[in-house]
Amino acid sequence: MFRRPQEDIRFSKKAATLEHHSSRGEIVRNAGSFTRGSQLFTHEASMTWAGIRLPVIVWAVTSAALASTIMTFYFQEHELQLVLMKMYAELWNWVSLNPQKEVHLTLPDDSVVVGLMPWVPHHPAVVFAWSKFLHLLAASALGAIFICAPLTIWFVDYSRKRGSDILKERHERGSLLIERAELDAQIRAFNTKAFEEECANRNPAASPQAVLKLPLLERIAKGFHSPYRVATLPCPWRLEQSHMMLIGTTGAGKTTELKKIVTQARARGHRCVIFDLTGSFIESFYNPKTDFILNTMDKRCQPWTIFTDCDNYSDFLSAATALIPSGRNAEDDFWQKAARTLFTEMCMKLIEKKAMSNGALAYHLMQADLKRISEELENTVAAPLVATQAAKMAESIRATFNTHANALRFIPDPMPGKEGFSINSWMADTENEGSILFISSNHNDLVLNRPLLTLWMDLAVNALFRIGRTRNLRTWFLLDEVHALHRLPAIEHGLQTARAVGGAFVLGIHSFAMLSETYGENGAIGLTSLAGTKLILKTPDLETAKRCSDFIGSREVRQMDEAYSYGYNSTRDASTITPRKEVQHLVMPDDIKDMPALHGFVKFPDGFPAARIKLTYQDYPPVAEGFERVTHMRASEYKPPEDESDAPKGEEGRETDGPANQDILIADQATDQRRPDGAPEEGKSDAELEAEKFAQAFPPKLGNLSKSDSANIHTSGFADRLRQQSGEDASDKEESSRGSAPSDHSDAQRLKTADQRIDSKSPGSHRDEQESLIQREQRLGIGTEQEREQPDLSDDSGMEM
């Protein structure tokens, strides 16, 4: 059996009566339902008859007036007498009085006829007069209908309208919510007027009809504006650049609307920068001939380095601010700002070295030894941040940088001799119309890519400000799920000033809690206030729904309340209407929470009222893979120049101190120069032999010596050789010839004595006290980056086994 489909309860607008499940008992009332209903019905019937009575009276009075007027002109006096005699005879017969009653009937010719009462109604003269009288009454009634019917209709309509209007809400002030069709008509009229004014103000003036006949791309190229359609409505004239915010949960329709904007932008030759977190936009719009992808985990990622878009200190500092987000408190903020300074200064140094690649940045800053970083950043503002005396602080700062900049290592470097992709150059290119820059990732890679995605988006926004001012729209920035990125200072600045350079932003968010987590409470409020157009879709979050309700607006309304009173006496029956004013939201938060998908509200800026809309789903066939994932992650390689690659390396690939070994090489060369060719090497002194035995017996101990001590030990061998040549070791030979044992002095004491002799002759002992820290470390050497307790070689007991 066929059953009629049930109407959708979401749109039926049927009255709903709900008894709460927690209700208990019944309220005791003085009157039952029948009494209350009968009193209200009687009162309503009396009030209805009171309303009907007025037109009935008017109709009767009008008919009587017409009948009297007509009889005055068309009815004779004797005819009126005959009519009255007929009425008298009919009444006589009806009450069955004496039928033999004689009647003297006066005829129109003044003759008198005598007859009985039943005979009077049938007399020809009476029948004619009565017939004429009925025709006059009919004419009077018809005339009354023509006169009173319009009056009656007006009265009924006015009464109904008056009764309806008296109970309607009266908008006093505040925002408005109107029907979509009405808003569409209002915006079209506004755009038509603005277009005609713009054509008239051009020099020379242009004909609106001729401009509309031009192809869309040609019209845009000549500077004529073509409004976009947003949420099934035309956007008010040139208000696309007041920016837009789409608010709604997953599946509410944000992506559908964003894709429609991309389609319109490509048809107009406008550029788009799209943050694609799902790959949906790449899948629907990517064209390898015109579009570009930036994603470290995508095979199609363009070769890019920070140096292709930054060339001065200010650019690098701005990029560092986007790459390394601010801390949550003042203590955390120090490490973030210090890491930004470190990154900026190192980039400037790499420009000086002509080492402008991702691999070079990783090699010199992420992987290099602290001492080397300190040397490279000497005499810069970052030097105190990487001082070796504060190794813990320096490593903490570098760890902060490495944490956020780790993804830079995996960006492919440009091929040798070729320039990498530049966001600035792409933005300034005027030939590749309709090009799209996809800054993409997926949720799995977001932990690695988030700082880099933030940097790319920040650079794209800043690139817009490099290409000059214009009032014409030329670049869209579409950021669905903007809260997935770090805080973007360029977005906050761009929303304020991008209108002047042809930029328009579309920000999509799920909830205000997620936006506040990234930008802070005040920052989130600032972003939402700068987005003029709001498209509000379904959101289950109550706080977000409340804010959306505030965006749509509120109003002060005047309402009428109708009350009834009844009693045993009809004089107690009454209906009262009482006015009251209140401020209320145009849309309640619960209405926003319970909206179905693709339904929502749109609010344009510049005083246009809000309207309820329904989006239409549009299918976009895939034209490319959303992600072509990199299967093997390889960091960018860097081959340092020979002067860097030849430096000695220590444990785990870190650079060690080479000055001591270099000194040995120089000392040996000096000895060889003093020794004749082919001469045998002279014998070593007792002090040298004892020092070598000591070094072999205690290798761990010597590992903890400072580099200055180690250098002195090796240098003492060179001093002993010089003493042998100059005869300064005669006393040692004398002791050996006498056979005296070297027990008078310990090994350590001999080392100390030799060191003292060589130090007294070393020219470095008289160096200027104002020499730099790096020079002093190169001369004396630093053993480790951390302070360690050194053994005292002057104490003989400290070296006993």
Secondary structure, DSSP 8 states (H G I E B T S, - for coil): --------TTT---------TT--S----SS-HHHHHHHHHHHHHHHHHHHHHHHHHHHHHHHHHHHHHHHHHH--HHHHHHHHHHHHHHHHHHTT--TT-EEEEE-TTS-EEEEEGGGGGGSHHHHHHHHHHHHHHHHHHHHHHHHHHHHHHHHHHHHHHHHHHHHS-EEEEE--EE-HHHHHHHHHHHHHHHHHHHHHHSSS---HHHHHTS-HHHHHHTT-----EETTEE--TT-GGG-EEEE--TTSSHHHHHHHHHHHHHHHT-EEEEEESSSHHHHHH--TTT-EEE-TTBTTB----GGGT--SHHHHHHHHHHHS---SSHHHHHHHHHHHHHHHHHHHHHHHHT--SHHHHIIIIISS-HHHHHHHTTTSTTGGGG-GGGHHHHHHHHHHHHHHHGGGGGS----TTS----HHHHHH-SSSTT-EEEEE--TTTHHHHHHHHHHHHHHHHHHHTTS--EEEEEEEEEEETGGGS---HHHHHHHHHGGGEEEEEEEEES-HHHHHHHHHHHHHHHHHHH--EEEE-----HHHHHHHHHHH-EEEEEEEEEEEE--SSGGG-EEEEEEEEEEEESS-HHHHHT--TTEEEEE-STT--EEEEE---------S-S--B-SS---------HHHHTS-B-GGG-B---HHHHHHHHHHHHHHHHS-TT-------HHHHHHHHHHHH-HHHHHTS-HHHHHHHHHHHHHHHHHHHHTTTHHHHHHHHHT--GGGS-HHHHHHHHHHHHHHH-GGGG--TT--HHHHHHHH----SS------TT-GGGG--
